[in-house]
Amino acid sequence: MPDTFAIDIFSVPNAPSGQPKASFSPTPATVSVGNVVFFRNNDEHHDHWPVASTVPNLDPKNPDRTGWWMDSPISKKLHNDPAVPSKQAFTPSVATPAAGAE
């Protein structure tokens, strides 16, 4: 049975323009081959759509989502509710550092 690996997403309040608006925990983290990775959105204000920083397109408005981990963003957390888990998980075929962009 593969190991699951959860990555929590937190908002970065007042992030300067051009800087990430979210942080990941744990960070840094290395995902192993065969791990089942899912994300939990702890941000009460924004949906998040984590992607690897190495994909050719980081703009969710661009329909070319080659290499993206999920088909849709993770909904924002509701106040006093637990973090919202991603509807999809991914399993890397090679060890992957858990870095990304919003």
C-alpha positions as CSV (number, residue, x, y, z in Angstrom):
1,M,0.0,0.0,0.0
2,P,1.5,3.4,-1.0
3,D,2.2,6.0,1.7
4,T,0.1,9.1,1.7
5,F,1.7,12.5,2.0
6,A,-0.2,15.6,3.0
7,I,0.9,19.1,2.1
8,D,-0.9,22.0,3.8
9,I,-1.4,25.3,2.1
10,F,-1.4,28.6,4.1
11,S,-2.0,32.1,2.9
12,V,0.9,34.6,2.9
13,P,-0.8,37.8,4.0
14,N,0.2,41.0,2.3
15,A,2.5,39.2,-0.2
16,P,4.3,41.7,-2.5
17,S,3.4,41.7,-6.1
18,G,5.2,38.9,-8.0
19,Q,5.8,36.9,-4.8
20,P,4.0,33.6,-3.8
21,K,0.6,34.2,-2.1
22,A,0.7,30.8,-0.4
23,S,3.2,28.7,1.5
24,F,3.4,25.0,1.9
25,S,4.0,22.9,5.0
26,P,6.1,20.9,5.3
27,T,8.6,22.9,3.4
28,P,10.9,21.7,2.1
29,A,9.5,18.3,1.5
30,T,10.6,15.5,-0.9
31,V,7.9,13.3,-2.3
32,S,9.0,9.7,-3.1
33,V,8.1,7.5,-6.0
34,G,4.8,5.8,-5.2
35,N,3.6,8.3,-2.5
36,V,0.0,9.4,-2.9
37,V,0.2,13.2,-2.4
38,F,-2.7,15.4,-1.6
39,F,-3.1,19.0,-0.5
40,R,-5.1,20.7,2.2
41,N,-6.2,24.3,1.8
42,N,-6.1,26.2,5.1
43,D,-6.7,29.6,3.5
44,E,-10.2,31.1,4.4
45,H,-9.9,33.7,1.6
46,H,-8.6,32.1,-1.6
47,D,-8.9,28.9,-3.6
48,H,-5.4,27.5,-4.5
49,W,-4.3,25.5,-7.4
50,P,-0.8,24.2,-6.6
51,V,1.5,23.2,-9.5
52,A,5.2,22.3,-9.8
53,S,7.3,25.4,-10.5
54,T,8.9,23.5,-13.4
55,V,5.8,23.2,-15.6
56,P,5.8,25.3,-18.8
57,N,2.6,27.2,-17.9
58,L,1.8,28.6,-14.4
59,D,-1.3,30.6,-15.5
60,P,-4.5,28.8,-14.7
61,K,-6.3,30.9,-17.4
62,N,-4.1,29.3,-20.0
63,P,-5.8,26.0,-21.2
64,D,-2.4,24.3,-21.5
65,R,-2.0,22.6,-18.1
66,T,0.6,20.1,-19.1
67,G,2.3,18.6,-16.0
68,W,-0.3,20.1,-13.6
69,W,-1.1,17.9,-10.6
70,M,-4.9,18.6,-10.5
71,D,-7.7,19.4,-12.8
72,S,-9.2,22.1,-10.6
73,P,-8.3,24.4,-7.7
74,I,-8.8,23.5,-4.1
75,S,-11.7,25.5,-2.5
76,K,-11.0,27.9,0.3
77,K,-11.5,26.8,3.9
78,L,-14.7,27.8,5.6
79,H,-14.3,29.5,9.0
80,N,-14.2,27.0,11.9
81,D,-14.1,24.1,9.5
82,P,-11.2,21.8,8.9
83,A,-8.8,22.4,6.0
84,V,-10.3,21.5,2.6
85,P,-8.5,18.5,1.0
86,S,-7.8,18.3,-2.7
87,K,-10.3,16.3,-4.7
88,Q,-7.4,14.6,-6.5
89,A,-4.1,13.2,-5.4
90,F,-1.1,12.5,-7.6
91,T,1.6,9.8,-7.5
92,P,5.0,10.9,-8.9
93,S,7.0,8.5,-11.1
94,V,10.2,10.1,-9.9
95,A,11.2,11.8,-6.6
96,T,9.8,15.3,-6.7
97,P,10.6,18.3,-4.5
98,A,7.3,19.7,-3.2
99,A,7.8,23.2,-4.4
100,G,5.3,25.1,-6.5
101,A,3.5,28.3,-7.4
102,E,0.0,29.4,-6.7
